[in-house]
Amino acid sequence: MDKPWILIVEDEEKIARVLELELSFEGYNTGKAFTGSDGLKMFHDQSWNLVLLDIMLPEMSGVEVLRRIRANDTHTPVILLTAKNSVEDKVSGLDLGANDYITKPFQMEEVLARVRAALRLNPKPIEDSVDDGWIQVGDLKLNELSREVKRGNKAIDLTQREFDLLAYLMQHERQVLNREQILNGVWGYDFYGDTNIVDVYIRYLRNKMDKGYEQPLIHTVRGVGYVLKDSQ
């Protein structure tokens, strides 16, 4: 069984390091971010099984990070790390969809127990997993770990942004996404450019993965946005 991936978003480096060491010792894969904006970017850059999220963060608060995560992801468990007296933050976090919270200072045994409970109650969906890191729609396969893309037996070479866009579309298979959702999910909430960039990159993707194939996978929903689905 694959080891779960846990994202630690904590600005106190000593606490983040202790969490990283203890979770690694327990057999989890980990990633660390020290600011809210970096944490949000890392969350969107790959697939995570759980997020440990401090509320008091520089650049963007943990509550705001949680709100932005929940705008597109209602499944990944999020456990808040809170100061002892931040009752309002706890309530706000739970209202926004946090699964649990842990009050600082905490005992590692409690953290590990709550992590195990959250992962047990919210297992990562595996229906479309075809191998380690692979997701598939029709004859299109994408590996989130090795960043490989194949259609049938043909390898497709994508830029980093094209890959991120395709991964986002595949993660939301058969879901019609408007440009704003795609922009937020792929470019991030801090992107201030024109939403037309979504159309530009959709065109790039189509030229690389749909052109020459009888069955296109990326479909335009007129007046709304785009959807990735296998027509068959």
Helices and strands as residue ranges (DSSP letters): E 5-9, H 13-25, E 29-33, H 36-45, E 50-54, H 62-72, E 78-82, H 87-95, E 100-103, H 108-121, E 129-131, E 134-137, E 140-143, E 149-151, E 154-155, H 160-171, E 177-178, H 179-182, I 183-187, H 196-209, E 218-221, E 225-228
